[in-house]
């Protein structure tokens, strides 16, 4: 699956039922829910996945912000040499 977030994309933690937590990703216009796996230990599988997802999403956000920032110092782009 490949998706591109639209202008109104968002994500939310949701309690489907008292026993079924989910991460819902609204990509605008497509929605996806990541739910608790239905097998023993599934809660720990979801914990691991969510932590990895958060870590990798933060890396992507940091890389995108850094690429938009440009040089922070005059010497970084060769000026003043």
DSSP file (Angstrom, degrees, kcal/mol; ACC not computed):
  #  RESIDUE AA STRUCTURE BP1 BP2  ACC     N-H-->O    O-->H-N    N-H-->O    O-->H-N    TCO  KAPPA ALPHA  PHI   PSI    X-CA   Y-CA   Z-CA
    1    1 A X              0   0    0      0, 0.0     2,-0.4     0, 0.0     0, 0.0   0.000 360.0 360.0 360.0 134.0    0.0    0.0    0.0
    2    2 A X        +     0   0    0      2,-0.0     2,-0.3     0, 0.0     0, 0.0  -0.995 360.0 171.6-127.1 135.9    1.3    3.5   -0.9
    3    3 A X        -     0   0    0     -2,-0.4     2,-0.4     2,-0.0     0, 0.0  -0.973  24.1-146.0-142.2 158.1   -0.5    6.6    0.1
    4    4 A X        -     0   0    0     -2,-0.3     2,-0.2    23,-0.1    -2,-0.0  -0.993  29.9-118.7-123.2 125.1    0.1   10.3    0.1
    5    5 A X        -     0   0    0     -2,-0.4    23,-0.2     1,-0.1    22,-0.1  -0.429  27.9-146.3 -68.3 133.9   -1.3   12.5    2.9
    6    6 A X    >   -     0   0    0     21,-2.9     3,-1.8    -2,-0.2    23,-0.1  -0.228  37.7 -82.8 -85.3-177.8   -3.8   15.1    1.8
    7    7 A X  T 3  S+     0   0    0      1,-0.3    21,-0.1    21,-0.1    -2,-0.1   0.786 130.1  43.2 -58.5 -30.8   -4.2   18.5    3.4
    8    8 A X  T 3  S+     0   0    0     20,-0.1    -1,-0.3    19,-0.1    20,-0.2   0.101  82.0 141.1-105.7  21.6   -6.5   17.1    6.1
    9    9 A X    <   +     0   0    0     -3,-1.8     2,-0.3    18,-0.3    18,-0.2  -0.322  20.1 150.9 -65.2 145.9   -4.4   14.0    7.0
   10   10 A X  E     -A   26   0A   0     16,-2.5    16,-2.9     2,-0.0     2,-0.3  -0.958  33.0-135.1-161.2 175.0   -4.2   13.1   10.7
   11   11 A X  E     -A   25   0A   0     -2,-0.3     2,-0.3    14,-0.2    14,-0.2  -0.978  19.8-177.3-139.7 152.5   -3.8   10.2   13.0
   12   12 A X  E     -A   24   0A   0     12,-2.5    12,-3.3    -2,-0.3     2,-0.4  -0.996  28.8-124.7-152.8 144.8   -5.5    9.3   16.3
   13   13 A X  E     -A   23   0A   0     -2,-0.3     2,-0.4    10,-0.2    10,-0.2  -0.743  40.4-177.9 -81.0 135.6   -5.5    6.7   19.0
   14   14 A X  E     -A   22   0A   0      8,-2.9     8,-2.7    -2,-0.4     2,-0.8  -0.995  31.3-140.1-140.6 144.1   -9.0    5.3   19.3
   15   15 A X  E     -A   21   0A   0     -2,-0.4     6,-0.2     6,-0.2     3,-0.1  -0.884  17.7-175.6-101.6  99.4  -10.7    2.7   21.6
   16   16 A X  E    S-     0   0A   0      4,-2.1     2,-0.3    -2,-0.8    -1,-0.2   0.950  76.9 -13.9 -61.0 -50.7  -12.9    0.7   19.1
   17   17 A X  E >  S-A   20   0A   0      3,-1.0     3,-0.7    -3,-0.1    -1,-0.1  -0.807  87.4 -87.8-134.9 179.3  -14.3   -1.2   22.1
   18   18 A X  T 3  S+     0   0    0     -2,-0.3     3,-0.1     1,-0.2    -2,-0.0   0.720 131.5  37.2 -63.8 -18.0  -13.1   -1.4   25.7
   19   19 A X  T 3  S+     0   0    0      1,-0.2     2,-0.5    -4,-0.0    -1,-0.2   0.446 107.5  68.9-111.4  -3.6  -10.9   -4.3   24.6
   20   20 A X  E <   -A   17   0A   0     -3,-0.7    -4,-2.1    15,-0.0    -3,-1.0  -0.834  58.4-177.4-125.2  94.8   -9.8   -3.2   21.1
   21   21 A X  E     -A   15   0A   0     -2,-0.5    15,-1.0    -6,-0.2     2,-0.3  -0.559  11.7-176.9 -82.0 155.4   -7.5   -0.2   20.9
   22   22 A X  E     -AB  14  35A   0     -8,-2.7    -8,-2.9    -2,-0.2     2,-0.6  -0.996  30.5-135.0-150.8 152.9   -6.5    1.1   17.5
   23   23 A X  E     -AB  13  34A   0     11,-2.3    11,-2.9    -2,-0.3     2,-0.5  -0.963  29.0-158.9-104.4 119.0   -4.3    3.6   15.7
   24   24 A X  E     -AB  12  33A   0    -12,-3.3   -12,-2.5    -2,-0.6     2,-0.6  -0.880   4.7-163.1-105.8 128.9   -6.4    5.3   13.0
   25   25 A X  E     -AB  11  32A   0      7,-3.5     7,-2.2    -2,-0.5     2,-0.8  -0.945   1.9-166.1-114.8 116.1   -4.6    7.0   10.1
   26   26 A X  E     +AB  10  31A   0    -16,-2.9   -16,-2.5    -2,-0.6     5,-0.2  -0.877  10.3 175.5-101.8 104.5   -6.7    9.4    8.1
   27   27 A X        -     0   0    0      3,-3.2   -21,-2.9    -2,-0.8   -18,-0.3   0.541  56.6 -89.8 -90.3  -4.2   -4.6   10.1    4.9
   28   28 A X  S    S+     0   0    0      2,-0.5   -19,-0.2   -20,-0.2   -20,-0.1   0.977 111.6  10.7  58.4  83.1   -7.4   12.2    3.3
   29   29 A X  S    S+     0   0    0    -23,-0.1     2,-0.3   -21,-0.1    -1,-0.2  -0.962 123.1  60.5-109.5  -5.5   -9.2   10.6    1.7
   30   30 A X        -     0   0    0     -4,-0.1    -3,-3.2    -3,-0.0    -2,-0.5  -0.620  62.6-157.7 -88.5 140.0   -8.2    7.0    2.6
   31   31 A X  E     -B   26   0A   0     -2,-0.3     2,-0.3    -5,-0.2    -5,-0.2  -0.896   8.9-175.7-114.9 146.2   -8.5    5.7    6.2
   32   32 A X  E     -B   25   0A   0     -7,-2.2    -7,-3.5    -2,-0.4     2,-0.5  -0.999   9.7-156.3-140.3 139.1   -6.6    2.9    7.8
   33   33 A X  E     -B   24   0A   0     -2,-0.3     2,-0.7    -9,-0.2    -9,-0.2  -0.971   4.0-156.7-117.5 130.2   -6.9    1.3   11.3
   34   34 A X  E     -B   23   0A   0    -11,-2.9   -11,-2.3    -2,-0.5     2,-0.2  -0.932  28.1-173.9-103.4 114.3   -4.0   -0.6   12.9
   35   35 A X  E     -B   22   0A   0     -2,-0.7     2,-0.2   -13,-0.2   -13,-0.2  -0.606  33.2 -77.5-112.9 167.9   -5.7   -2.9   15.5
   36   36 A X        -     0   0    0    -15,-1.0     7,-0.1    -2,-0.2    -1,-0.1  -0.428  54.1-113.5 -60.6 124.4   -4.6   -5.3   18.3
   37   37 A X        -     0   0    0      5,-0.6     2,-1.1    -2,-0.2     5,-0.2  -0.390  22.6-127.0 -62.6 139.9   -3.5   -8.6   16.7
   38   38 A X  S    S+     0   0    0      4,-0.1     2,-0.3     3,-0.1    -1,-0.1  -0.230  77.1  83.1 -88.2  48.0   -6.0  -11.4   17.7
   39   39 A X  S >  S-     0   0    0     -2,-1.1     3,-2.5     0, 0.0     4,-0.2  -0.962  93.0 -73.8-142.5 161.1   -3.4  -13.9   19.1
   40   40 A X  T 3  S+     0   0    0     -2,-0.3    -2,-0.0     1,-0.3    -3,-0.0  -0.292 122.3  18.1 -56.0 132.7   -1.6  -14.4   22.4
   41   41 A X  T >> S+     0   0    0     -4,-0.0     4,-1.7     3,-0.0     3,-0.6   0.472  85.6 128.1  83.5   1.6    1.0  -11.8   22.8
   42   42 A X  H <>  +     0   0    0     -3,-2.5     4,-2.4     1,-0.2    -5,-0.6   0.823  65.8  61.1 -60.4 -31.8   -0.6   -9.6   20.2
   43   43 A X  H 3> S+     0   0    0     -4,-0.2     4,-2.1     1,-0.2    -1,-0.2   0.895 105.6  46.5 -63.0 -38.5   -0.6   -6.6   22.5
   44   44 A X  H <> S+     0   0    0     -3,-0.6     4,-2.4     2,-0.2    -1,-0.2   0.834 109.4  54.4 -73.3 -31.7    3.2   -6.8   22.7
   45   45 A X  H  X S+     0   0    0     -4,-1.7     4,-2.4     2,-0.2    -2,-0.2   0.921 111.1  46.0 -63.1 -43.5    3.5   -7.1   18.9
   46   46 A X  H  X S+     0   0    0     -4,-2.4     4,-2.8     2,-0.2     5,-0.2   0.885 110.3  53.4 -68.3 -38.2    1.4   -3.9   18.6
   47   47 A X  H  X S+     0   0    0     -4,-2.1     4,-2.4     2,-0.2     5,-0.2   0.956 111.4  45.8 -57.8 -50.6    3.5   -2.1   21.3
   48   48 A X  H  X S+     0   0    0     -4,-2.4     4,-2.3     1,-0.2    -2,-0.2   0.912 113.9  48.7 -60.0 -44.7    6.7   -2.9   19.4
   49   49 A X  H  X S+     0   0    0     -4,-2.4     4,-2.9     1,-0.2    -1,-0.2   0.926 111.4  49.0 -62.3 -45.8    5.1   -1.9   16.0
   50   50 A X  H  X S+     0   0    0     -4,-2.8     4,-2.6     2,-0.2    -2,-0.2   0.897 111.5  49.3 -63.6 -40.5    3.8    1.4   17.4
   51   51 A X  H  X S+     0   0    0     -4,-2.4     4,-2.4    -5,-0.2    -1,-0.2   0.915 113.6  46.4 -64.3 -42.4    7.2    2.3   19.0
   52   52 A X  H  X S+     0   0    0     -4,-2.3     4,-2.7    -5,-0.2     5,-0.3   0.920 112.1  50.8 -65.6 -43.1    9.0    1.5   15.8
   53   53 A X  H  X S+     0   0    0     -4,-2.9     4,-2.5     1,-0.2    -2,-0.2   0.924 111.8  47.4 -59.7 -45.6    6.4    3.5   13.8
   54   54 A X  H  X S+     0   0    0     -4,-2.6     4,-2.1     2,-0.2    -1,-0.2   0.919 113.4  48.2 -62.8 -44.1    6.8    6.5   16.1
   55   55 A X  H  X S+     0   0    0     -4,-2.4     4,-1.8     2,-0.2    -2,-0.2   0.930 115.2  43.0 -63.0 -47.2   10.6    6.3   15.9
   56   56 A X  H  X S+     0   0    0     -4,-2.7     4,-2.1     2,-0.2    -1,-0.2   0.859 112.2  53.4 -71.3 -35.2   10.8    6.0   12.2
   57   57 A X  H  X S+     0   0    0     -4,-2.5     4,-2.5    -5,-0.3    -1,-0.2   0.894 108.1  51.5 -64.4 -39.1    8.2    8.7   11.6
   58   58 A X  H  X S+     0   0    0     -4,-2.1     4,-2.5     2,-0.2    -2,-0.2   0.894 108.4  51.5 -64.3 -39.7   10.2   11.1   13.8
   59   59 A X  H  X S+     0   0    0     -4,-1.8     4,-2.5     2,-0.2    -2,-0.2   0.921 111.0  47.9 -61.6 -44.0   13.3   10.4   11.7
   60   60 A X  H  X S+     0   0    0     -4,-2.1     4,-2.5     2,-0.2    -2,-0.2   0.928 112.1  48.9 -63.3 -45.3   11.4   11.2    8.5
   61   61 A X  H  X S+     0   0    0     -4,-2.5     4,-2.4     1,-0.2    -2,-0.2   0.915 111.9  49.4 -61.0 -43.2   10.0   14.4   10.0
   62   62 A X  H  X S+     0   0    0     -4,-2.5     4,-2.5     1,-0.2    -1,-0.2   0.916 111.5  48.9 -61.9 -43.8   13.5   15.5   11.2
   63   63 A X  H  X S+     0   0    0     -4,-2.5     4,-2.0     1,-0.2    -2,-0.2   0.903 111.9  48.7 -64.4 -41.0   15.0   14.7    7.8
   64   64 A X  H  X S+     0   0    0     -4,-2.5     4,-1.1     2,-0.2    -1,-0.2   0.911 112.6  47.8 -66.0 -41.6   12.3   16.7    6.0
   65   65 A X  H  X S+     0   0    0     -4,-2.4     4,-1.2     1,-0.2     3,-0.4   0.909 111.4  51.1 -64.4 -41.5   12.7   19.7    8.3
   66   66 A X  H  X S+     0   0    0     -4,-2.5     4,-0.9     1,-0.2     3,-0.2   0.873 106.9  53.4 -64.5 -37.0   16.5   19.6    7.9
   67   67 A X  H  < S+     0   0    0     -4,-2.0    -1,-0.2     1,-0.2    -2,-0.2   0.768 111.5  46.8 -70.7 -23.3   16.2   19.6    4.1
   68   68 A X  H  < S+     0   0    0     -4,-1.1    -1,-0.2    -3,-0.4    -2,-0.2   0.681 100.2  68.7 -86.8 -20.2   14.0   22.7    4.3
   69   69 A X  H  < S-     0   0    0     -4,-1.2    -2,-0.2    -3,-0.2    -1,-0.1   0.843  80.3-167.0 -72.4 -34.5   16.2   24.6    6.7
   70   70 A X     <  -     0   0    0     -4,-0.9    -1,-0.1     2,-0.0    -2,-0.1  -0.190  48.5 -15.3  71.3-173.4   19.1   25.2    4.4
   71   71 A X        -     0   0    0      1,-0.1     3,-0.1     3,-0.1     6,-0.0  -0.332  52.6-162.4 -63.9 141.4   22.4   26.5    5.6
   72   72 A X  S    S+     0   0    0      1,-0.1     2,-0.4    -2,-0.0    -1,-0.1   0.549  72.8  44.8 -99.6 -10.3   22.4   27.9    9.1
   73   73 A X  S >> S-     0   0    0      1,-0.1     3,-1.3     6,-0.0     4,-0.6  -0.977  80.3-122.9-136.3 146.1   25.7   29.8    9.0
   74   74 A X  G >4>S+     0   0    0     -2,-0.4     5,-1.3     1,-0.3     3,-0.9   0.864 113.0  54.4 -56.9 -37.0   27.2   32.0    6.3
   75   75 A X  G >45S+     0   0    0      1,-0.2     3,-1.1     3,-0.2    -1,-0.3   0.720  92.3  74.0 -71.1 -19.3   30.3   29.8    6.0
   76   76 A X  G <45S+     0   0    0     -3,-1.3    -1,-0.2     1,-0.3    -2,-0.2   0.816 103.5  37.7 -64.8 -30.0   28.1   26.7    5.4
   77   77 A X  G <<5S-     0   0    0     -3,-0.9    -1,-0.3    -4,-0.6    -2,-0.2   0.251 123.4 -98.8-107.0  13.8   27.4   27.8    1.9
   78   78 A X  T X 5S+     0   0    0     -3,-1.1     3,-1.2     1,-0.3    -3,-0.2   0.359  75.8 139.7  92.9  -6.5   30.8   29.3    1.1
   79   79 A X  T 3 < +     0   0    0     -5,-1.3    -1,-0.3     1,-0.2    -2,-0.1  -0.432  66.2  23.1 -69.4 145.4   30.0   32.9    1.8
   80   80 A X  T 3         0   0    0     -2,-0.1    -1,-0.2     1,-0.1    -5,-0.1   0.555 360.0 360.0  81.0   7.6   32.7   34.9    3.6
   81   81 A X    <         0   0    0     -3,-1.2    -2,-0.1    -6,-0.0    -1,-0.1   0.480 360.0 360.0 -84.9 360.0   35.6   32.6    2.6
